[in-house]
């Protein structure tokens, strides 16, 4: 089904736009990502609604996405891996937000460690979407770090364990997504921008 949809959307682009293979690959990757996001979202939200965690899922995805847009992170190579991983993560994390009760000092210490890791490793790109520009990598690194700092401040300030957990697990998940060890476990290439070092030096 995915291939049919993607190929149908790509056909007019290939026919009427004079793009090179690299540009077409980027467009196809974007369409595939959009398709997977929509279909996964429908399924995950449906399961979450059935489990009674839909409100927590919405809040968690909001705060996690704010980190993800700058920190980036790994993507599964195969659709079924992406489906399985996303479903497990986005059903498990809201549940943990609801049942976990970690004392605030520990939350802050762990979140601060994640901040240091994010400052070192974010943004973590992928083979299909390398972050070539040094300036762009630097901007994303700082924005991701600032977002985590904001979350840590909110964890410190808020009295709601529920909201603290949502912010905390958002930080945890994004940190796991950008670590080199995570890429190694899933057999993915890390620091993909290095392959474009000549371009990078000029940007």
Backbone as CSV, one residue per row, in Angstrom:
resi,resn,N_x,N_y,N_z,CA_x,CA_y,CA_z,C_x,C_y,C_z
1,UNK,0.825,-1.206,0.000,0.000,0.000,0.000,0.863,1.263,0.000
2,UNK,1.905,1.248,0.839,2.770,2.415,0.938,3.434,2.715,-0.401
3,UNK,3.955,1.662,-1.046,4.654,1.865,-2.320,3.714,2.434,-3.382
4,UNK,2.479,1.973,-3.375,1.502,2.461,-4.353,1.257,3.952,-4.162
5,UNK,1.029,4.348,-2.914,0.760,5.755,-2.607,1.961,6.623,-2.946
6,UNK,3.148,6.199,-2.503,4.369,6.982,-2.731,4.670,7.102,-4.229
7,UNK,4.556,6.001,-4.948,4.848,6.027,-6.388,3.871,6.916,-7.150
8,UNK,2.600,6.887,-6.756,1.595,7.735,-7.409,1.874,9.213,-7.175
9,UNK,2.351,9.542,-5.971,2.667,10.937,-5.659,3.976,11.379,-6.315
10,UNK,4.896,10.450,-6.476,6.179,10.774,-7.086,6.085,10.916,-8.602
11,UNK,5.146,10.210,-9.225,5.059,10.174,-10.688,4.998,11.560,-11.334
12,UNK,4.088,12.457,-10.901,4.057,13.787,-11.533,5.286,14.629,-11.230
13,UNK,5.894,14.403,-10.082,7.109,15.146,-9.738,8.243,14.741,-10.673
14,UNK,8.390,13.445,-10.903,9.429,12.946,-11.803,9.179,13.419,-13.234
15,UNK,7.901,13.463,-13.609,7.544,13.795,-14.984,7.714,15.275,-15.299
16,UNK,7.300,16.134,-14.374,7.235,17.568,-14.688,8.340,18.417,-14.051
17,UNK,9.086,17.852,-13.100,10.143,18.612,-12.446,11.513,18.069,-12.835
18,UNK,12.405,18.961,-13.180,13.744,18.561,-13.611,14.688,18.492,-12.409
19,UNK,14.446,17.505,-11.547,15.258,17.335,-10.345,16.289,16.239,-10.565
20,UNK,17.450,16.385,-9.910,18.448,15.323,-9.987,18.061,14.191,-9.032
21,UNK,18.863,13.115,-9.039,18.526,11.930,-8.246,18.556,12.210,-6.750
22,UNK,19.468,13.072,-6.327,19.563,13.395,-4.899,18.305,14.107,-4.428
23,UNK,17.853,15.096,-5.210,16.646,15.839,-4.854,15.420,14.939,-4.856
24,UNK,15.330,14.069,-5.859,14.189,13.156,-5.933,14.188,12.190,-4.747
25,UNK,15.380,11.765,-4.330,15.475,10.867,-3.171,15.003,11.576,-1.906
26,UNK,15.359,12.859,-1.780,14.921,13.642,-0.619,13.401,13.783,-0.608
27,UNK,12.822,14.068,-1.772,11.365,14.227,-1.869,10.660,12.910,-1.544
28,UNK,11.181,11.819,-2.092,10.576,10.508,-1.836,10.660,10.161,-0.360
29,UNK,11.793,10.465,0.240,11.961,10.212,1.675,10.934,11.001,2.488
30,UNK,10.712,12.257,2.090,9.738,13.091,2.782,8.325,12.551,2.654
31,UNK,7.977,12.093,1.444,6.643,11.532,1.219,6.454,10.242,2.011
32,UNK,7.481,9.392,2.004,7.406,8.140,2.766,7.256,8.415,4.260
33,UNK,8.013,9.397,4.752,7.938,9.750,6.165,6.555,10.274,6.527
34,UNK,5.998,11.101,5.649,4.664,11.659,5.887,3.610,10.550,5.893
35,UNK,3.704,9.638,4.940,2.747,8.532,4.864,2.812,7.668,6.124
36,UNK,4.043,7.310,6.525,4.204,6.483,7.716,3.711,7.200,8.964
37,UNK,3.977,8.509,9.036,3.539,9.288,10.196,2.023,9.287,10.314
38,UNK,1.338,9.520,9.196,-0.121,9.565,9.212,-0.712,8.215,9.596
39,UNK,-0.255,7.149,8.940,-0.820,5.824,9.211,-0.511,5.354,10.637
40,UNK,0.724,5.588,11.088,1.083,5.200,12.450,0.272,5.983,13.472
41,UNK,0.097,7.268,13.211,-0.640,8.119,14.141,-2.067,7.629,14.318
42,UNK,-2.713,7.259,13.224,-4.091,6.763,13.297,-4.167,5.506,14.163
43,UNK,-3.257,4.564,13.922,-3.268,3.302,14.666,-2.925,3.526,16.138
44,UNK,-1.847,4.278,16.389,-1.399,4.497,17.765,-2.437,5.264,18.570
45,UNK,-3.021,6.295,17.967,-4.041,7.066,18.669,-5.273,6.207,18.947
46,UNK,-5.605,5.333,18.001,-6.746,4.441,18.216,-6.507,3.495,19.380
47,UNK,-5.323,2.888,19.431,-4.986,1.994,20.543,-4.922,2.749,21.862
48,UNK,-4.361,3.949,21.821,-4.252,4.760,23.028,-5.633,5.150,23.561
49,UNK,-6.532,5.472,22.661,-7.906,5.799,23.064,-8.564,4.598,23.735
50,UNK,-8.332,3.433,23.165,-8.885,2.197,23.720,-8.313,1.925,25.116
51,UNK,-7.010,2.246,25.314,-6.345,2.008,26.599,-6.601,3.119,27.611
52,UNK,-7.206,4.217,27.160,-7.518,5.323,28.068,-6.341,6.232,28.359
53,UNK,-5.338,6.259,27.454,-4.153,7.099,27.682,-4.021,8.197,26.635
54,UNK,-5.091,8.496,25.928,-5.014,9.415,24.800,-4.564,10.817,25.214
55,UNK,-5.067,11.323,26.344,-4.682,12.659,26.805,-3.183,12.711,27.095
56,UNK,-2.691,11.710,27.785,-1.265,11.660,28.124,-0.420,11.511,26.868
57,UNK,-0.890,10.710,25.922,-0.169,10.539,24.663,-0.044,11.859,23.918
58,UNK,-1.125,12.624,23.856,-1.098,13.911,23.157,-0.087,14.859,23.795
59,UNK,-0.094,14.935,25.114,0.849,15.810,25.814,2.282,15.331,25.623
60,UNK,2.471,14.025,25.740,3.815,13.477,25.585,4.348,13.733,24.177
61,UNK,3.542,13.472,23.162,3.989,13.672,21.786,4.291,15.139,21.494
62,UNK,3.529,16.030,22.108,3.781,17.468,21.919,5.163,17.840,22.447
63,UNK,5.446,17.478,23.688,6.728,17.867,24.286,7.898,17.103,23.667
64,UNK,7.661,15.846,23.300,8.719,15.075,22.642,9.043,15.647,21.265
65,UNK,8.012,16.031,20.532,8.218,16.579,19.192,9.024,17.867,19.231
66,UNK,8.805,18.697,20.255,9.583,19.930,20.388,11.076,19.638,20.521
67,UNK,11.407,18.511,21.124,12.807,18.100,21.217,13.288,17.457,19.919
68,UNK,12.439,16.646,19.353,12.803,15.882,18.151,13.112,16.784,16.950
69,UNK,12.395,17.891,16.815,12.587,18.746,15.635,13.977,19.364,15.602
70,UNK,14.636,19.444,16.739,15.996,19.984,16.773,17.051,18.936,17.095
71,UNK,16.679,17.955,17.901,17.645,16.915,18.254,17.744,15.825,17.214
72,UNK,16.698,15.709,16.382,16.615,14.646,15.374,16.743,13.284,16.051
73,UNK,17.418,12.343,15.438,17.545,11.014,16.022,17.315,9.928,15.003
74,UNK,17.526,8.697,15.424,17.492,7.563,14.506,16.102,7.312,13.924
75,UNK,16.122,6.733,12.744,14.912,6.252,12.076,15.161,4.808,11.680
76,UNK,14.167,3.964,11.860,14.295,2.563,11.469,14.451,2.452,9.958
77,UNK,15.217,1.470,9.524,15.438,1.281,8.091,14.211,0.711,7.392
78,UNK,13.490,-0.145,8.086,12.357,-0.827,7.481,11.047,-0.357,8.102
79,UNK,10.001,-0.350,7.293,8.698,0.146,7.740,8.170,-0.643,8.926
80,UNK,8.324,-1.970,8.895,7.774,-2.779,9.979,8.513,-2.499,11.293
81,UNK,9.816,-2.198,11.204,10.561,-1.854,12.406,10.082,-0.523,12.978
82,UNK,9.814,0.409,12.072,9.305,1.713,12.483,7.932,1.574,13.135
83,UNK,7.084,0.768,12.519,5.746,0.525,13.066,5.835,-0.090,14.467
84,UNK,6.626,-1.143,14.586,6.739,-1.853,15.851,7.332,-0.960,16.931
85,UNK,8.434,-0.286,16.599,9.098,0.575,17.574,8.217,1.733,18.016
86,UNK,7.602,2.409,17.060,6.761,3.557,17.386,5.558,3.153,18.232
87,UNK,4.936,2.033,17.867,3.761,1.574,18.614,4.122,1.247,20.048
88,UNK,5.221,0.505,20.235,5.639,0.146,21.586,5.992,1.382,22.417
89,UNK,6.767,2.285,21.804,7.214,3.476,22.533,6.052,4.374,22.925
90,UNK,5.162,4.657,21.970,4.111,5.634,22.237,2.918,5.047,22.978
91,UNK,2.925,3.747,23.197,1.950,3.169,24.117,2.557,2.987,25.503
92,UNK,3.870,2.726,25.541,4.545,2.509,26.821,4.807,3.813,27.553
93,UNK,5.287,4.823,26.859,5.675,6.065,27.516,4.519,6.741,28.269
94,UNK,3.336,6.883,27.671,2.222,7.460,28.433,1.882,6.651,29.685
95,UNK,1.995,5.323,29.572,1.740,4.476,30.737,2.753,4.765,31.846
96,UNK,4.032,4.884,31.467,5.068,5.206,32.461,4.822,6.572,33.094
97,UNK,4.350,7.523,32.282,4.049,8.856,32.814,2.966,8.798,33.879
98,UNK,2.067,7.850,33.740,0.940,7.730,34.669,1.298,6.982,35.945
99,UNK,2.213,6.030,35.866,2.461,5.159,37.025,3.782,5.430,37.742
100,UNK,4.699,6.163,37.092,6.021,6.382,37.687,5.975,7.461,38.767
101,UNK,6.724,7.232,39.834,6.790,8.219,40.913,8.240,8.329,41.406
102,UNK,9.038,9.073,40.651,10.438,9.297,40.998,10.557,10.653,41.706
103,UNK,11.323,10.709,42.756,11.482,11.966,43.483,12.124,13.032,42.586
104,UNK,11.677,14.264,42.788,12.093,15.363,41.924,13.618,15.518,41.803
105,UNK,14.382,15.444,42.884,15.848,15.599,42.737,16.455,14.595,41.757
106,UNK,15.955,13.362,41.771,16.474,12.347,40.849,16.083,12.670,39.405
107,UNK,14.857,13.159,39.229,14.420,13.561,37.896,15.349,14.636,37.331
108,UNK,15.665,15.603,38.158,16.487,16.732,37.717,17.912,16.287,37.402
109,UNK,18.475,15.423,38.253,19.844,14.943,38.024,19.924,14.153,36.721
110,UNK,18.979,13.243,36.520,18.978,12.434,35.297,18.747,13.308,34.069
111,UNK,17.823,14.262,34.190,17.538,15.172,33.077,18.767,16.020,32.746
112,UNK,19.516,16.417,33.760,20.730,17.204,33.533,21.787,16.374,32.809
113,UNK,21.892,15.095,33.163,22.813,14.205,32.448,22.399,14.106,30.977
114,UNK,21.093,14.015,30.748,20.579,13.978,29.373,20.913,15.267,28.630
115,UNK,20.874,16.391,29.337,21.232,17.671,28.736,22.675,17.650,28.245
116,UNK,23.578,17.137,29.060,24.986,17.046,28.665,25.163,16.137,27.451
117,UNK,24.426,15.020,27.447,24.503,14.100,26.309,23.940,14.746,25.043
118,UNK,22.848,15.491,25.205,22.240,16.164,24.059,23.175,17.230,23.498
119,UNK,23.833,17.952,24.378,24.758,18.993,23.920,25.937,18.381,23.166
120,UNK,26.278,17.152,23.535,27.400,16.475,22.862,26.958,15.829,21.543
121,UNK,25.782,15.201,21.529,25.419,14.362,20.395,24.330,14.927,19.468
122,UNK,23.551,15.875,19.932,22.502,16.442,19.068,23.113,17.483,18.130
123,UNK,22.574,17.606,16.930,21.528,16.755,16.344,22.129,15.500,15.724
124,UNK,21.400,14.401,15.820,21.854,13.132,15.247,21.098,12.893,13.950
125,UNK,21.833,12.901,12.842,21.165,12.799,11.543,21.019,11.348,11.085
126,UNK,20.524,11.170,9.878,20.339,9.837,9.305,20.967,9.795,7.918
127,UNK,21.103,8.588,7.383,21.674,8.435,6.038,20.847,9.159,4.995
128,UNK,19.527,9.084,5.137,18.647,9.692,4.142,18.477,11.193,4.349
129,UNK,18.802,11.659,5.543,18.638,13.089,5.807,19.833,13.607,6.608
130,UNK,21.005,13.659,5.990,22.185,14.179,6.692,22.077,15.688,6.896
131,UNK,22.564,16.158,8.034,22.562,17.598,8.303,23.932,18.123,7.910
132,UNK,24.039,18.599,6.689,25.340,18.920,6.095,25.928,20.217,6.637
133,UNK,25.102,21.219,6.827,25.582,22.541,7.224,26.053,22.570,8.681
134,UNK,27.283,23.055,8.875,27.794,23.222,10.240,26.932,24.186,11.032
135,UNK,26.524,25.257,10.385,25.698,26.261,11.054,24.368,25.660,11.496
136,UNK,23.756,24.872,10.624,22.470,24.267,10.954,22.619,23.284,12.112
137,UNK,23.699,22.497,12.093,23.922,21.560,13.203,24.102,22.309,14.512
138,UNK,24.835,23.417,14.460,25.074,24.205,15.663,23.769,24.810,16.198
139,UNK,22.964,25.349,15.299,21.684,25.951,15.701,20.775,24.906,16.328
140,UNK,20.671,23.728,15.690,19.822,22.661,16.220,20.325,22.182,17.587
141,UNK,21.644,22.100,17.731,22.222,21.683,19.011,21.807,22.635,20.131
142,UNK,21.945,23.930,19.888,21.619,24.914,20.911,20.128,24.948,21.200
143,UNK,19.309,24.853,20.159,17.862,24.880,20.370,17.388,23.654,21.149
144,UNK,17.961,22.502,20.832,17.615,21.283,21.568,18.025,21.408,23.033
145,UNK,19.216,21.926,23.260,19.719,22.088,24.630,18.876,23.085,25.408
146,UNK,18.497,24.183,24.769,17.671,25.199,25.431,16.306,24.617,25.793
147,UNK,15.763,23.791,24.905,14.468,23.161,25.185,14.568,22.241,26.393
148,UNK,15.639,21.465,26.474,15.818,20.582,27.625,15.992,21.392,28.905
149,UNK,16.744,22.479,28.838,16.902,23.351,30.006,15.544,23.876,30.467
150,UNK,14.707,24.264,29.506,13.361,24.741,29.833,12.554,23.641,30.513
151,UNK,12.661,22.426,30.004,11.945,21.299,30.608,12.434,21.035,32.033
152,UNK,13.749,21.118,32.224,14.301,20.902,33.569,13.768,21.958,34.536
153,UNK,13.706,23.192,34.067,13.159,24.262,34.910,11.691,23.979,35.252
154,UNK,10.929,23.509,34.287,9.521,23.198,34.533,9.376,22.021,35.493
155,UNK,10.235,21.016,35.333,10.208,19.883,36.266,10.469,20.368,37.686
156,UNK,11.424,21.286,37.811,11.742,21.848,39.130,10.591,22.680,39.688
157,UNK,9.915,23.420,38.817,8.899,24.379,39.270,7.523,23.749,39.491
158,UNK,7.175,22.787,38.655,5.822,22.211,38.719,5.651,21.310,39.936
159,UNK,4.451,21.290,40.458,4.129,20.412,41.576,3.432,19.135,41.119
160,UNK,3.038,19.104,39.860,2.321,17.952,39.317,3.297,16.848,38.907
161,UNK,3.235,15.711,39.576,4.068,14.566,39.216,3.763,14.103,37.799
162,UNK,2.522,14.199,37.427,2.064,13.802,36.094,2.788,14.602,35.010
163,UNK,2.799,15.924,35.123,3.462,16.773,34.134,4.978,16.634,34.203
164,UNK,5.503,16.481,35.397,6.938,16.254,35.546,7.365,15.008,34.774
165,UNK,6.563,13.943,34.905,6.882,12.691,34.222,6.828,12.833,32.704
166,UNK,5.848,13.570,32.208,5.729,13.773,30.767,6.964,14.481,30.226
167,UNK,7.389,15.529,30.914,8.580,16.263,30.502,9.829,15.392,30.627
168,UNK,9.922,14.673,31.723,11.092,13.831,31.991,11.238,12.738,30.944
169,UNK,10.167,12.011,30.668,10.259,10.909,29.713,10.412,11.412,28.281
170,UNK,9.966,12.632,28.003,10.239,13.236,26.697,11.741,13.425,26.517
171,UNK,12.390,13.914,27.554,13.844,14.093,27.525,14.550,12.750,27.387
172,UNK,14.108,11.760,28.157,14.725,10.438,28.127,14.651,9.828,26.728
173,UNK,13.457,9.870,26.125,13.293,9.254,24.808,14.155,9.941,23.761
174,UNK,14.150,11.273,23.742,14.950,11.981,22.744,16.440,11.699,22.932
175,UNK,16.887,11.626,24.166,18.295,11.325,24.433,18.657,9.943,23.902
176,UNK,17.796,8.967,24.157,18.047,7.616,23.646,18.102,7.591,22.125
177,UNK,17.324,8.447,21.492,17.251,8.454,20.034,18.502,9.032,19.372
178,UNK,19.310,9.795,20.115,20.470,10.453,19.507,21.805,9.840,19.911
179,UNK,21.792,8.872,20.808,23.053,8.296,21.279,23.691,7.390,20.220
180,UNK,25.002,7.451,20.074,25.694,6.559,19.128,25.424,5.086,19.414
181,UNK,25.299,4.719,20.686,25.053,3.316,21.041,23.709,2.847,20.501
182,UNK,22.738,3.757,20.446,21.428,3.398,19.902,21.533,3.112,18.406
183,UNK,22.285,3.948,17.707,22.504,3.714,16.279,23.222,2.378,16.062
184,UNK,24.172,2.088,16.932,24.934,0.844,16.810,24.041,-0.369,17.035
185,UNK,23.182,-0.285,18.032,22.269,-1.398,18.334,21.380,-1.713,17.138
186,UNK,20.890,-0.658,16.482,19.990,-0.849,15.344,20.730,-0.891,14.004
187,UNK,22.066,-0.964,14.084,22.919,-1.107,12.903,22.689,0.023,11.890
188,UNK,22.695,1.241,12.411,22.521,2.427,11.584,23.807,3.245,11.592
189,UNK,24.084,3.937,10.505,25.277,4.779,10.416,25.068,6.069,11.200
190,UNK,26.128,6.486,11.905,26.074,7.692,12.724,26.924,8.793,12.089
191,UNK,26.629,10.051,12.425,27.365,11.202,11.877,27.443,11.133,10.349
192,UNK,26.286,11.035,9.733,26.230,10.857,8.282,26.719,12.079,7.506
193,UNK,26.709,13.246,8.138,27.156,14.459,7.461,28.640,14.415,7.106
194,UNK,29.405,13.550,7.767,30.842,13.464,7.519,31.127,13.095,6.066
195,UNK,30.220,12.335,5.461,30.393,11.951,4.054,30.307,13.142,3.112
196,UNK,29.845,14.288,3.641,29.695,15.493,2.824,30.631,16.592,3.337
197,UNK,31.802,16.203,3.843,32.717,17.136,4.502,33.120,18.285,3.590
198,UNK,33.295,18.031,2.305,33.685,19.115,1.378,32.593,20.162,1.242
199,UNK,31.358,19.683,1.165,30.219,20.595,1.091,30.073,21.331,2.405
200,UNK,30.228,20.554,3.500,30.050,21.112,4.841,30.986,22.279,5.104
201,UNK,32.220,22.160,4.664,33.199,23.202,4.938,32.874,24.510,4.235
202,UNK,32.025,24.392,3.206,31.684,25.595,2.454,30.367,26.216,2.877
203,UNK,29.682,25.587,3.818,28.372,26.063,4.240,28.469,26.810,5.559
